[in-house]
Structure formats: structure tokens, C-alpha cells
Amino acid sequence: MQIHTTIDSMRRARQAAGRCAFVPTMGNLHAGHIALMRQAASHADAVIASIFVNRLQFGPSEDFDKYPRTLQADCEMLEAAGVAHLFAPDEAVMYPSRQNYHVEPDPAQATALEGAHRAGHFRGVATVVLKLLNIVQPDVALFGKKDYQQLMVLRNMVSQMALPVDIVAGETVRAEDGLALSSRNRYLSDAERAEAVRLSRCLNRIRDAVRAGNHDFDALERAAMSELATHDWHPDYIAVRRQLDLQAPAAPDDALVVLGAARLGSTRLIDNLEI
Ligand code: PAF
């Protein structure tokens, strides 16, 4: 695997690489990222990954400083997964001067759910992803469904800006007990890790209920929020939404997704399930 720390080097390698599939990450890779790399390989001659912890998408009181940076271990995993190129710039390469131009996602999609609890988050995500896509110029880019709203915002950015890249979604990878894999899981104590599965269990219960014909979404959401709160979580939201645009369900045949975010101790976890 070739590691590129400059834009020039990345671009030169990309030009020689044929059809490319790109998986942007913030590092601290786990089996979910590796599944995306393998999926990427089925779309292209070469897989390009990036690792960049993007300051723009973290709020002032969020975990930018303590976000786990594990480049050596990440490189070993990427090599083993057959990734051809890694773009691993530092901040001076990505943001040599203050980033004054931003992508402002549609507020209807970026200010609800995650956006309501993480002001400016999707603006930071969309801005860095546009920049990464401009640098790497892949044919295909892959994003995990674990960050469902991020996937929707990025799909819409690519479509509205007519970017010449296909967006492909990867399924969420889960631990044996059902906890969605996330780099932030490593913040959990042993006791919190054992409790953490409750979030996916709550979402599963809602999915089963909706599939069985219960459309009292408010009641289902409230019951899950209160179960989490009873077990010392601080839930931000549990919400049944349309897959299409994450708005409230309107028609009986809308394809739905249930999304949740909650803090356990000092760790904020998110998850979702398509219904
Ligand atoms: O999903 C992530 O890891 C990040 O939000 C992304 C897409 C790499 C942008 O920094």
C-alpha cells in the first residue's frame, strides 16, 4: 500500500490507478471499515482509503482532541484488506489556511436528528468530503449506513452539485451482541460496553413493532427513550423516519428507518435500522 501525505502525490497515484473506489475515514479502523474496503474492491481496480480526523465536523465541546489516532494499526489493517493507496494528510495539507468556503447542506436534512444535537456537524462533513472527492477524484465512494443521515446528506450533495462520482452504501457491521461497531465504542468502560447493546435492542423492538403493524410512532419512540433513561442513558432522540429524506412518515407505504442517539456515561452512540 502506498501512503500519500500530499495532494500532489495522491493525485499522481490516482491518475495511474484506473477505476478507483474511495473510502474516506477518520481512522481507528474496525471491522465495519474493513467491510467497506472489501466492498469497494468489488467496484474498482484499486481501492483508495483516507484517514483524516476532520476538525470542522466536531463541535467545541466534542471529542476532536481525544478521538483515537492509531495510524500504524490502521495501515496494517488496510494492507491486509488489499487497499492500494492511503491518503493520510495532516491538517496543514487539508487546511493550509482557515477554511472559509463551506458546503452548506439543505437545513431540512441537516438540522434535524444529528444536526439538532451537533450544530454545524454536517457542514463540516460535507465540506471535507467535497474536498476529499476533489483530491482523490474516485469513480465510486463508499459510506456506511451506520451514519445514515451523513449518507443522505452526502448523496444529496453529490447529486445537487453534479459531482462525477457514484455513492455506494455499506451495511452496518455489528458485534455479536448487536452493538453497531464504532470507533467511539472504545471509550466505553466494561460495564458501559455491556449496557451499550440496549440501544440496538430498543431499535430492534421498534422495528419489530412497526413491521407487525404498530404505527403509533410517538408511543414507540417515547417508550424506548424512557427505557434508555431508566438505565442511566441520556437519549437525544429515537425517531422513526422515512428512508428517503428522514422526514416524518407520511404515507402507509413509505420505506422507514428508526434512528437513535444517546449518551452512555461520556460516550455518545448512534445507531439505526431500516424497517
Ligand atoms: O464517517 C466518517 O468517518 C467521517 O464523517 C468522514 C465521512 C470520513 C468525513 O470526515
Boltz pocket constraint, residues with backbone or C-beta under 6 A from the ligand:
constraints:
  - pocket:
      binder: B
      contacts: [[A, 24], [A, 25], [A, 26], [A, 52], [A, 54], [A, 57], [A, 125], [A, 128], [A, 129], [A, 147], [A, 150]]
      max_distance: 6.0
